[in-house]
Amino acid sequence: MNHCIARVVVISLLGWWPSLIACPLAWAAEPSRILIVVGPTNHPPGTHEVAAGGRLMKHCLENMSNLPNVKAEVVYEWPDKDMRDSAATVVFIGDTFPANRLPNAAQNLMDLDVMMRRGCGIVCVHYATGLLGEDVKADGDHPLLRWMGGYFANRSCPHHESLAKIFPQATIKPAASQHPIWRGCSEFTLHDEPYTNNFFGGKENHPATNVTVLATSMLPPELPKPETVSWCIQRDDSGRGFAVVMPHFYRNWKNEDLRRYILNGIVWSAKLDVPDGGVQTTLPDLSTFQPAAIEPPPPRAPQAKPPAKS
């Protein structure tokens, strides 16, 4: 009897085998899905370039030679429920936090709350780390503070004012060099706009115990002190948040350390293992991603003062 059962099992498996050969992906694991939400911007060409930046991140994430099976999707409006439900992490890029800038902000935040409660990651790049005064309570409270651990407080905020200034040379140094996000990266120097005096909550403005300061820069040059320019959080809901306040200039995506650092952060927020040497990608020419411009407009020449009246 046992031999008969065994023969039936073998015959059945042989019957399935052609379909398995015809469709080898049937046994492959589902890809990790990363959702990239592009918000509005009114910055001049060559700066921010949020749509091109979103496409660039998608390309890099889907072409990591040492971390396959990642699928990224870029959207330019609020994502639908299927996208939100399938995302391992959501990446925002835009002029201030896109969830507050896109239509139906209150509903957007409720949708995000559902995502965060199930342990979805969240990442904000450059100005997407920012909130306006109209977005926050009088004491600065906002869900982003809990989801990501901190934010850039626009000058319109009543409780705190972060600072935005372009520096010819800002050196970004590891503050937690053993963290997976720093794998394969070294300190780097950029002509960029790393935001300073970012807000982490409370009157003392200290990061919470589950927030890790990842990177600092000694700014401003004339009165330097270590300013936090990137951080991450391990939330109680098991989700992870990552913030980096660069790049302002689109051309700085060419910097391999900055680019790998951001990609590592996205991968980490999706609960994937960051490879020992960091993620490995090859970047095509920046024009591939259709920015309005790669280089920013030249700075305006100072206006000559009119002669004093006698």
C-alpha positions in Angstrom: 0.0 0.0 0.0 2.8 2.4 0.9 4.6 1.6 -2.4 1.4 2.5 -4.3 1.1 5.8 -2.5 4.7 6.6 -3.2 4.2 5.9 -7.0 1.2 8.2 -7.0 3.2 11.0 -5.4 6.1 10.6 -7.8 3.7 10.5 -10.8 2.0 13.6 -9.5 5.3 15.5 -9.1 6.4 14.5 -12.6 3.1 15.9 -13.8 3.8 19.3 -12.1 7.4 19.5 -13.3 6.8 20.9 -16.8 4.8 23.8 -15.3 7.5 24.5 -12.8 10.1 24.6 -15.6 7.9 26.9 -17.7 7.4 29.2 -14.7 10.5 29.2 -12.5 9.4 32.4 -10.8 6.6 30.5 -9.1 9.0 29.5 -6.4 10.7 32.9 -6.1 10.1 35.1 -3.1 7.9 38.2 -3.4 10.0 41.3 -4.0 10.4 43.9 -1.3 8.4 46.9 -2.4 9.5 50.4 -1.9 7.1 53.3 -2.5 8.6 56.7 -3.5 6.2 59.6 -3.2 7.2 62.8 -5.0 5.7 66.0 -3.6 5.4 69.4 -5.2 8.3 71.9 -5.5 8.9 75.4 -6.6 12.6 75.5 -6.5 14.6 76.5 -9.5 16.1 74.0 -11.9 19.1 72.1 -10.7 17.9 72.4 -7.1 15.7 69.8 -5.4 14.7 68.2 -8.7 12.3 66.0 -6.7 10.8 64.1 -9.7 14.2 63.3 -11.2 15.5 62.4 -7.7 12.6 60.0 -7.2 13.3 58.3 -10.6 17.0 58.1 -9.7 16.3 56.4 -6.4 14.0 53.9 -8.2 16.7 53.0 -10.7 19.3 52.5 -8.1 17.1 50.4 -5.8 16.0 48.1 -8.6 19.6 47.7 -9.9 21.5 46.9 -6.7 24.0 44.2 -7.8 24.3 42.8 -4.2 20.7 43.1 -3.1 18.3 41.8 -5.8 14.5 41.3 -5.7 13.6 44.9 -4.8 10.9 46.7 -6.6 10.4 50.5 -6.4 7.5 52.5 -7.6 7.4 56.3 -8.0 4.1 58.2 -7.7 3.4 61.9 -8.1 0.2 62.0 -6.2 -1.1 60.2 -3.1 -0.7 56.4 -3.5 -3.7 54.1 -3.6 -4.5 51.5 -0.9 -2.9 48.6 -2.8 0.4 50.5 -3.0 0.3 51.6 0.6 -0.5 48.1 1.8 2.3 46.4 -0.1 5.1 48.9 0.7 7.9 47.8 3.1 8.8 51.4 3.3 7.7 54.8 1.9 10.2 57.4 0.8 9.3 61.0 0.5 10.9 63.7 -1.6 9.5 67.2 -2.1 9.3 70.7 -0.7 8.3 70.0 2.9 6.6 66.7 4.0 4.5 65.7 0.9 1.8 64.1 3.0 0.9 67.6 4.2 1.4 69.3 0.8 -0.7 66.9 -1.4 -4.5 67.2 -1.4 -6.5 65.9 1.6 -3.6 66.2 4.1 -5.7 64.9 7.1 -6.7 61.7 5.2 -3.1 61.3 4.0 -1.8 61.3 7.6 -4.5 58.8 8.7 -3.4 56.5 5.8 0.2 56.8 6.9 -0.8 56.1 10.5 -2.2 52.7 9.3 1.0 52.0 7.4 3.2 52.9 10.4 1.1 50.8 12.8 1.8 47.7 10.8 5.6 48.4 11.0 6.1 50.1 7.6 9.3 52.2 7.3 9.5 55.9 6.4 12.2 57.9 4.8 12.4 61.7 4.1 15.1 63.2 1.9 16.2 66.9 2.2 13.2 69.3 2.3 10.8 66.4 2.7 12.0 66.4 6.3 10.3 69.8 6.8 7.1 70.9 8.3 5.4 74.3 8.2 3.8 76.1 11.2 0.4 75.3 9.8 1.2 71.6 10.0 2.1 71.3 13.7 0.6 72.0 17.1 1.8 74.9 19.2 4.4 72.7 21.0 5.6 71.3 17.6 3.8 67.9 17.9 3.2 66.1 14.6 3.0 62.4 13.8 6.3 62.7 11.8 8.1 63.4 15.1 7.1 59.9 16.2 7.4 58.1 12.9 10.8 59.5 11.9 12.2 60.8 15.2 12.6 64.5 14.2 12.0 67.1 11.5 13.2 70.3 9.9 11.1 73.1 11.5 10.4 75.8 8.8 10.8 79.4 10.0 7.0 79.6 10.1 6.9 77.2 13.0 6.0 79.0 16.3 7.8 76.5 18.6 11.2 76.2 16.9 13.2 77.4 13.9 15.6 75.2 12.0 18.2 76.8 9.7 18.7 76.4 6.0 21.9 77.8 4.5 24.1 76.7 1.6 27.7 76.0 2.6 30.5 75.9 0.1 32.0 73.0 2.0 30.2 70.9 4.6 31.9 67.8 5.8 29.5 65.0 6.8 30.9 62.7 9.5 29.6 59.5 11.0 28.2 59.8 14.5 27.3 56.1 14.6 29.9 54.5 12.3 28.9 51.0 13.2 25.3 51.5 12.2 24.3 49.4 9.0 23.4 52.7 7.2 27.1 53.7 7.2 28.3 50.4 5.6 30.6 51.0 2.6 30.5 54.8 3.2 33.1 57.3 4.4 32.8 60.9 5.5 32.3 63.2 2.6 32.3 66.9 1.8 29.7 68.7 -0.2 28.7 72.1 -1.5 25.1 71.8 -0.3 22.4 72.9 2.1 22.5 70.6 5.1 19.8 71.8 7.5 20.8 72.6 11.0 19.1 73.0 14.4 16.6 70.3 13.5 13.7 69.6 15.9 13.6 66.4 18.0 10.9 67.4 20.5 10.5 68.9 23.9 11.9 72.1 25.3 15.4 70.7 25.4 15.3 69.5 21.8 17.0 66.2 22.5 16.5 63.1 20.4 14.4 60.4 22.1 16.1 57.3 23.4 15.0 55.2 20.4 16.5 57.8 18.0 20.1 57.4 16.7 22.1 60.4 15.5 23.8 59.0 12.4 25.7 62.0 10.9 26.9 65.4 12.0 28.6 68.4 10.5 30.6 71.1 12.2 28.5 74.1 11.2 28.5 77.0 10.6 32.2 77.5 9.8 32.5 80.7 11.7 31.1 79.2 14.9 31.2 75.5 14.4 29.5 72.9 16.6 28.3 69.4 15.7 24.9 69.7 14.0 22.8 66.6 13.4 22.1 66.3 9.7 20.9 62.7 9.6 19.2 60.3 12.1 17.1 57.2 12.3 14.6 55.7 14.7 13.6 52.2 15.7 9.9 52.5 16.6 7.9 50.5 19.2 5.6 49.4 16.3 8.7 47.6 14.8 8.9 50.2 12.0 12.0 52.2 11.2 12.4 55.8 10.2 15.4 57.5 8.4 16.0 61.2 7.7 18.8 62.9 5.7 18.7 66.6 5.1 20.6 66.5 1.7 21.0 66.9 -1.2 19.8 70.3 -2.2 21.7 70.4 -5.5 20.7 67.6 -7.9 24.3 67.2 -9.1 25.3 65.9 -5.6 23.6 62.6 -6.3 26.8 61.9 -8.2 28.6 61.7 -4.8 29.0 58.0 -4.3 29.2 58.2 -0.5 26.0 60.3 -0.2 24.1 58.2 -2.7 25.1 54.9 -1.0 24.3 56.3 2.4 20.8 57.3 1.3 20.2 53.9 -0.4 21.5 52.1 2.6 19.0 54.1 4.7 16.1 53.2 2.5 17.1 49.5 2.5 17.5 49.5 6.3 14.1 51.2 6.7 12.5 48.4 4.7 14.0 45.9 7.2 16.4 44.4 4.6 19.9 43.5 5.6 22.3 46.2 4.4 25.3 44.3 2.7 28.7 44.5 4.4 30.1 47.0 1.9 26.8 48.9 1.5 24.6 48.6 -1.6 26.4 48.5 -4.9 24.9 50.3 -7.9 26.0 51.9 -11.1 24.6 55.4 -11.8 24.0 56.4 -15.4 24.4 60.0 -16.4 22.2 62.3 -14.3 20.3 63.5 -17.4 18.9 60.0 -17.7 16.3 60.9 -15.1 15.0 64.0 -16.9 15.7 66.8 -14.5 14.9 70.3 -15.5 18.6 71.0 -15.1 21.6 69.2 -13.6 23.5 72.3 -12.6 21.8 75.1 -10.7 21.5 78.6 -12.1 24.6 80.8 -11.5 24.4 83.0 -8.4 23.2 86.5 -9.0 25.8 89.2 -9.2 25.5 91.7 -6.4 23.6 94.8 -7.4 25.6 98.0 -7.5 24.4 100.6 -5.0 23.2 103.8 -6.5 25.5 106.8 -5.9 24.7 108.7 -2.8 22.9 112.0 -3.3 24.9 115.0 -2.4 
